[in-house]
């Protein structure tokens, strides 16, 4: 019973933070379940994927209704992330986890450094005849009521990276947002607030594709996954409501901190196995 209660309480916090920065709750849930509570890693990943689905279901409706999440961009990238989620779940048993952890930790450090170097200013409106292609969209910035225009560029490259993000989601149970958010923001020119909310919209179907594989393998524990999903659902609703009160600069700092923490976890996993 204590395991269930702790998992539920941790999942509330994980769901709230995951909804704010668009990464799902697995970043917190998996380490807590495995390191602190002694849950087998595959069981923790399976429960985390259920929590990621709950995060997406709980928060994305609010983001879509408010017009901040980019539905068109999300659906485009979702095809790639869902496919990656399936292959990630299939490859999880054959890829050396330490090698994957080392490479992924290195990638996260690189992304964090790039986001630190990038200017925090909002992007200027992009002309409709931009030679890089993509499509123009806009949203109302909730912190000051201004209209922000942007062009989502490099769609093919973004889809390719999203496929890799889906693989990471299936392999580690953390959601693909930790890759999708900086990709949309840095490579595709999407504002950080739109990137985080659109990533949240994409998380659910991606995690569902992977969760089915873990369920078929018999490692999904419903006694554990149930309270995790409920806690994440509650936390994600709270996080979605709080997102309009958080500035883009704060979102950027939060994501950088998360990326660095996750990188340290990956390096530790690579060393210890």
HUKAFEN-V936109 format. One record per backbone hydrogen bond with DSSP energy under -0.5 kcal/mol. NH is the residue of the N-H (numbers start at 0). CO is the residue of the C=O. If there is no record, write none. Layout:
BEGIN
nh->NH co->CO
nh->NH co->CO
END
This chain:
BEGIN
nh->4 co->0
nh->5 co->1
nh->6 co->2
nh->7 co->3
nh->8 co->4
nh->9 co->5
nh->10 co->6
nh->11 co->7
nh->12 co->8
nh->13 co->9
nh->14 co->10
nh->15 co->11
nh->16 co->12
nh->17 co->13
nh->18 co->14
nh->19 co->15
nh->20 co->16
nh->21 co->17
nh->22 co->17
nh->23 co->17
nh->27 co->24
nh->28 co->24
nh->29 co->25
nh->31 co->27
nh->32 co->28
nh->33 co->29
nh->34 co->30
nh->35 co->30
nh->35 co->31
nh->36 co->31
nh->38 co->32
nh->43 co->39
nh->44 co->40
nh->45 co->41
nh->46 co->42
nh->47 co->43
nh->48 co->44
nh->49 co->45
nh->50 co->46
nh->51 co->47
nh->52 co->48
nh->53 co->49
nh->54 co->50
nh->55 co->51
nh->56 co->52
nh->57 co->53
nh->58 co->54
nh->59 co->55
nh->60 co->56
nh->62 co->58
nh->63 co->59
nh->64 co->60
nh->65 co->61
nh->66 co->62
nh->66 co->63
nh->67 co->62
nh->68 co->62
nh->70 co->68
nh->73 co->69
nh->74 co->70
nh->75 co->71
nh->76 co->72
nh->77 co->73
nh->78 co->74
nh->79 co->75
nh->80 co->76
nh->81 co->77
nh->82 co->78
nh->83 co->79
nh->84 co->80
nh->85 co->81
nh->86 co->82
nh->87 co->83
nh->88 co->84
nh->89 co->85
nh->90 co->86
nh->91 co->87
nh->92 co->89
nh->93 co->90
nh->94 co->90
nh->99 co->95
nh->100 co->96
nh->101 co->97
nh->102 co->98
nh->103 co->99
nh->104 co->100
nh->105 co->101
nh->106 co->102
nh->107 co->103
nh->108 co->104
nh->109 co->105
nh->110 co->106
nh->111 co->107
nh->112 co->108
nh->113 co->109
nh->114 co->110
nh->115 co->111
nh->116 co->112
nh->117 co->113
nh->129 co->126
nh->132 co->129
nh->134 co->151
nh->136 co->149
nh->138 co->147
nh->140 co->138
nh->140 co->145
nh->141 co->139
nh->143 co->140
nh->144 co->140
nh->147 co->138
nh->147 co->145
nh->148 co->146
nh->149 co->136
nh->151 co->134
nh->152 co->150
nh->152 co->187
nh->153 co->131
nh->157 co->153
nh->158 co->154
nh->159 co->155
nh->160 co->156
nh->161 co->157
nh->162 co->158
nh->163 co->159
nh->164 co->160
nh->165 co->161
nh->166 co->162
nh->167 co->163
nh->168 co->164
nh->169 co->165
nh->170 co->166
nh->171 co->167
nh->172 co->168
nh->177 co->174
nh->178 co->175
nh->179 co->175
nh->180 co->176
nh->182 co->178
nh->183 co->179
nh->184 co->180
nh->185 co->181
nh->186 co->181
nh->186 co->182
nh->187 co->182
nh->189 co->183
nh->194 co->190
nh->195 co->191
nh->196 co->192
nh->197 co->193
nh->198 co->194
nh->199 co->195
nh->200 co->196
nh->201 co->197
nh->202 co->198
nh->203 co->199
nh->205 co->201
nh->206 co->202
nh->207 co->203
nh->208 co->204
nh->209 co->205
nh->210 co->206
nh->211 co->207
nh->212 co->208
nh->212 co->209
nh->213 co->209
nh->214 co->210
nh->215 co->211
nh->216 co->212
nh->217 co->214
nh->218 co->213
nh->219 co->213
nh->220 co->218
nh->221 co->219
nh->223 co->220
nh->224 co->220
nh->225 co->221
nh->226 co->222
nh->227 co->223
nh->228 co->224
nh->229 co->225
nh->230 co->226
nh->231 co->227
nh->232 co->228
nh->233 co->229
nh->234 co->230
nh->235 co->231
nh->236 co->232
nh->237 co->233
nh->238 co->234
nh->239 co->235
nh->240 co->236
nh->241 co->237
nh->242 co->238
nh->244 co->241
nh->245 co->242
nh->250 co->246
nh->251 co->247
nh->252 co->248
nh->253 co->249
nh->254 co->250
nh->255 co->251
nh->256 co->252
nh->257 co->253
nh->258 co->254
nh->259 co->255
nh->260 co->256
nh->261 co->257
nh->262 co->258
nh->263 co->259
nh->264 co->260
nh->265 co->261
nh->266 co->262
nh->267 co->263
nh->268 co->264
nh->269 co->265
nh->270 co->266
nh->271 co->267
nh->272 co->268
END
